[in-house]
Amino acid sequence: MRLSLRPKMLLVSILLALVHVSYQQFNPGFNQQNQQQFNQQQNQQQNQQQFNQQQTNSLADRTIYQFIKSNPRTTRFGELVDRVSQLTVQSLANVLSSTNQVSGRAGVNDLTVFVPINEALNQVPNDMSMIKNDLENLVILERLNLDRLRELNNQKITKTYGYKPRLTLRTVKNFYLFNKDLVSTQNNQMTQKRQAVYPLATTYAPQMSQSNMNFMQTNDSSAYDMYANSVSGQTDSNSPISSKLPYDEVFLLNNAMVLDMFELSNGIVYLISDYPRFYDKSLLVLLNDNDVPGLAQNLNYWIARAAQSFRMGNENLKNVLNAYGQNTYFLPIDSAMSKFNDKEKLNNDTFLFDQLFKAHRVSNQILFDYYLDNHDPTVISDTGLPVVTKHYRSNGQDVIEVSIGHVKGRILPNYRNIYCASGVIHLVDTVLGIPGRNAYQEISTIQELSTFRSLVDRSQTYRQMLDQTPSQNLNMGNIGKRQIGPNNSGINNSFNMFQNQASNQMQQSQFNSDPNFKYMTILAPNDAALIGIKDQLMNNMTAIEELLSNHIIVDNNANRVFYTDHDDSIFQNSQSYSTMNPNFMLTAKVVQDSTGSMNQVTLHLRENEAIRTRIINGNSRVSNGVVHIVDRALTTATVLDITVLLERYSSQNMPNQPAFNQFVDALRSTGIFNDLKQPEKKYTLFIPTNEALARYQEVFSSNDAEKKRNLLYRHICMDQNLQSDLIQTSNSQYQDLICRNLLGQDLTLTKDQNGLVSKWTDNSKAKILNDFSGTYSSAYVIEEPLLNKQLPNYGLNNLNSAFRFNTNFFIICFGLIVFFYGLI
């Protein structure tokens, strides 16, 4: 007997409901909490899209003037426009309000206005006529879309509503995005646009000028923070740059960063982070008039020496400080000059001006600090030394590292990009260009080299060697002859830009004032690299000195030192280098980084590529050579039993590795921890840090032993010891090492552009922070748990078996539907 249609549909609905219930029960990724999170995300995205669409529709009918008066981020600019508009008949307010094509200066239809946000306008000139011209110069008589901004890269703006503009447009690579110190494995190789953020969000101003210090203290966001959040699918109300702008580029007007853009009825508005002010005075007059609070107080040394030398008949220093021109100065502040080691030389005007001062000046170029990150071709100082900057965030603050001649210091955030008639002024905290410290002194100042320093201290021979300072009668007469230019001979020579032998003579003149002194290229392993072997080394002087000798490269022919880039003496791919251990020759592998503008250098033992290290931070020039920080120790020493290391170091918070004792403590309950001591039992552990496990405290605090066990088993491979030394093959390529975890899933140990990583699936991988490779078993501390990020899986069941069960159940149910449907 056939059933009617309604009972048929009822039967089908019941069977499908059973399928749905089974899927919720057996698939750990599909639960009520995840469903609520998914629905919430969907609602947020829909609301954001509606908001953006409403915002776009409303802006299309508004003029520039209406926008700046109504936008909460531009109200101060609007107030200034109203004030200066009272000074003239053809008011700026009328120009920004015009929607008709009007000839002359009274109004135009296609404008571009660069509007400083409120925080950038806390301090403005007192002269209203000066303010008027500054504001009018921010009004460009052309509609500049993003493509047009790129076309005008490095060009001066001439078509403004004001008089004599001193503005330059620049498009640079996103210096935060490619900073290897900060990029995590979640955020690398970004290929999509930023996720949408509220266009009127509070912004962070990159230049910590006096005018926006209070604002910076209340906002701990950065451009990098925003990029990180955008790729992980988050939105951030404190994002500094709008999603309407490309993620991998930064647009600049002088030193001001473009934060957002708005298409309006009569043109385009770009919000910018700073007020691009110009002081129509020389540097010396600017100091004497004290126009920039605190500037003169930091440069008393230069003011006093200029006056003293002038009284003695030497006008050079006074003239250069009083000169007009398109120059860039990196001026050491008073405290930097007081710390300079050779005070006697400072009393020599020729040395002070021709060598030290000129090393800190770049003539005929206006260089705001953002321009110098990954600059190509390399910028050189007046003494022929490479000038490089690097922007990053540390402890919530902007840091601008600057290097001249590989001597590193920092630009003071409050005193940079000061644009006057003499050029652009940056204050620096160190005397650059001329090394003021020897290798031991440099190593002693770097926190992550504390273990390496303790090993050096154990050896009297190497302690004295690194602490030596050669005679520094520096002859910089040839430096001006140093020629830098692009070289297209290949990636490994991308910074080998010195075109003749004169540069080699110059290098000799800098380092070889003492012909009997051996200059050193020091590869200093960081604390994480030595954590596994330092205990067994400390009481073995022979082993210590052998290790130290492995990490010091010497050039027995030309007595050179070697850099990664920005010099004529750089590591060359496949070239071998002698160390102080005659039985330990190193071979270099050199590739370009992800930016295409800097070299990544790996050095390995010529006879055994498994013994290798990578330069992660380097090129720190010292009086007796150069110091590079590396990520691994060049030694054949291995750890037999890793449990001692896990017990000793798992609870320690180190600069590059948070504590990971929570996983280790949980591991004891499984019995596996004791197995790690047994030669016949091999394991590979991937240990998330405590910070990474913070989201899974529900698992650790519950009484569900299965959940805890599955969380641990997800990260443990048995009967296989994956040693990271084996990743690199004989042809210098990287291979994947795969093991099967205790849940039957494959885990991969491999390398990517950010270093050693572990993967569970293509969508789930984690950067390895530390490597405890042992003879019996190995452990790797990872930045994130190896869990599917799309489905958090608090249940942590065996996804493979769960999925097979769900699939089988679905097939059975579907078969029953077909069977009963046929019967009825």
Secondary structure, 3 states (H helix, E strand, C coil): CCCCHHHHHHHHHHHHHHHHHHHHHHCCCCCHHHHHHHHHHHHHHHHHHHHHHHHHHHHCCCCHHHHHHHCCCCHHHHHHHHHHHCCCCCCHHHHHHCCCCCCCCCCCCCEEEEEECHHHHCCCCCCHHHHHHHHHHCEECCCCCHHHHHHCCCEECCCECCCCCCCEEEEEECCCCCCCCCCCCCCCCCCCCCCCCCCCCCCCCCCCCHHHHHHHHCCCCCHHHHHHHHHCCCCCCCCCCCCCCCCCEEEEECCEEEEEEEEECCEEEEEECCCCCCECCCHHHHHHHCCCCCHHHHCHHHHHHHHHHHHCCCCHHHHHHCCCCCEEEEEECHHHHHCCCCHHHHCCHHHHHHHHHHHCEECCCCCCHHHHCCCCCCEECCCCCEEEEEEEEECCEEEEEEEECCEEEEECCCCCCEEECCEEEEEECCCCCCCCCCHHHHHHCCHHHHHHHHHHHHCHHHHHHHCCCCCCCCCCCCHHHCCECCCCCCHHHCCCCECCCHHHHHHHHHHCCCCCCCCEEEEEECHHHHCCCHHHHHCCHHHHHHHHHHCEEECCCCCCCCECCCCCCECCCCCEECECCCCCCEEEEEEECCCCCCEEEEEEECCEEEEEEEEEEEEEEECCEEEEEECCCCCCCCECCCHHHHHHHCCCCECCECCCHHHHHHHHCCCHHHHCCCCCCCEEEEEECCCHHHHHHHHHHCCCHHHHHHHHHCCEEECCCCCHHHCECCCCCECCEEEEECCCCEEEEEEECCEEEEEEECCEEEEEEEEEEECCCEEEEECCCCCCCCCCCCCCCCHHHHHHHHHHHHHHHHHHHHHHHHHC
